[in-house]
């Protein structure tokens, strides 16, 4: 059995220098998640997103096509617009009221004659970025000439599950966002670590057969699928907590991690996203949203009632017993796998600064962790 | 110059359309000419006929996709009193040999395996022919893209290529949609249509609102008679569509003709087939006419500024074009002219046929 050693130095998870290089060479050069397609669905509506070093806004024209521009006034560089909102036909910089149309053309400069004489406005349009929709998500790329999103995500499509997110509806309760006091790669490594599933989540994710899981890479993107265990599979229709969204012959948990830090999680009952956004060397934001079947509330109620019996007996519970709880909301007792993951990530990050920190061998089920580190090195140009 | 010369092609077969009011003519392209006659979806062919002792030239859009294995073909609708369209409909049959100039035209859609776009097509009447070639090319060779068509006709009896449109739609229901617009739907009509009227602002707005672009690289193609193209373009631009995303081709002649300039007598240096000639242009004469009078054989076809067969580059001097539908603004900025529409406005011209 080949034992792999981890490839990255501790500084990769703690230093400002590594963080800056990743912002520049990874997050500024890849397609970045910006929201669900519903977020910009009316002409004039806009959102902004940070894509590595770039703040980009996305606005819909009256032709219902999205345009993306770097959120920088061409005059002095002030951010043109704020996080979300709606405009009519023009975008005006708050600093000196330079105004652009929805194509990014500079259309007016206050007191142009007195202040500037003549300005060639055609050279001062907003700088465009690339935008597209994929699997119901809006993505932007800072480079307007970047390869198409079909080229970037095309190879993963056969491997990420049969879900058709465009036909599902957003379930608002799944829209959550939280910060983890750990480097973003710690969070990714946790997401793609197959070995931990049977251990950290021994009582929270045991409805899937981790040992039968299949994983591989498509370029920098990680693919993962695992089937339901027999106890969950048998008479499964009475055990799903929400109406089924995929065909039975495609059952299982489809949990890819697209590059960089774009996690998807599809199951028999729904489809979720897990977006990892680096905020600092040791701080990361995770944003979750999810979609479920476009069925009536009554369908959901029936399914939830039908399945409650099974889940009561099947027994989701915490890793630690209640009497070991360190507080009322100890994540290791609560029986929620997300809390368990956050706990593990933060505990790992804390140890990184210890002079005695040293990693042990990587398990077969952790080989993906090492592979992700290799992808990082490749993107930073350090892979020789 | 083989791209601008006529070649004899044999008719492989014909098919009557819309109750004999139109005809699809398929051509057998021999192996030796396969490369010469390779076409891009949206391009057209020029034909030369001798009818009642007179030479007639016409251009017709290719109505098949180069990606579906279909033969090179055109679909010609009868025009009232039309010499060539009725000749083709009345007499064209399998085995006939016709003079055909290889495909050309810049109203094209080139599909790409990894290209991801939403294509909107706006057509009316026989304007469907290049649009059908484009639409079926997208479905055959651009698997990540989407397409929506608004197609105007009098009623279901005048819808060209209806069966083929339905077939491509049934094969790709997730990626495309077809919206029929009838100006005079029959009272007893049982045929499904989307809206009554013509392809105008409310129709265009509804098409886009009901089918917003999923792939965000949206492109718009318009092919209709008379003033339809300009009208559709104006509507699209009022909806914030940038001009560079709108692609148009007109048919049936009538575009805008600008007769405000008379032109002057001039001397032109004309390069054709690699040889340079000096050609005198009389006042009011077009560059094409002058070249023909001088004994040259420059390429041309429709002589109304629509087809682009007579296109050349103006390397020096200035001209006024009476009509210029075959050229985009960016072609003109690079010096392209339609010689059949160009009157000299400077005393010396340098014209080069590509």
Contacts between the chains, C-beta under 8 A, distances in Angstrom:
chain1	res1	chain2	res2	distance
A	43	B	240	7.8
A	61	B	239	7.2
A	61	B	240	3.6
A	61	B	241	7.6
A	62	B	238	7.8
A	62	B	239	4.4
A	62	B	240	4.7
A	63	B	208	6.0
A	63	B	213	7.8
A	63	B	218	6.9
A	63	B	236	7.1
A	63	B	239	4.4
A	63	B	240	5.2
A	63	B	241	4.7
A	64	B	208	5.6
A	64	B	209	6.9
A	64	B	212	3.9
A	64	B	213	6.3
A	65	B	118	8.0
A	65	B	212	7.9
A	65	B	213	5.0
A	65	B	216	6.0
A	65	B	218	4.7
A	65	B	240	7.9
A	65	B	241	7.6
A	66	B	213	8.0
A	66	B	216	4.9
A	101	B	240	8.0
A	102	B	240	5.4
A	103	B	240	7.0
A	103	B	242	5.5
A	131	B	216	5.3
A	132	B	116	6.6
A	132	B	215	6.3
A	132	B	216	4.7
A	132	B	217	7.3
A	133	B	214	5.8
A	133	B	215	7.2
A	133	B	216	6.3
A	147	B	114	7.4
A	148	B	114	5.7
A	148	B	115	6.3
A	148	B	116	4.8
A	148	B	144	7.5
A	148	B	217	7.6
A	149	B	116	6.4
A	150	B	114	5.2
A	150	B	115	7.4
A	150	B	116	4.0
A	150	B	144	3.9
A	151	B	114	4.4
A	154	B	114	6.6
A	154	B	144	7.1
A	166	B	214	7.9
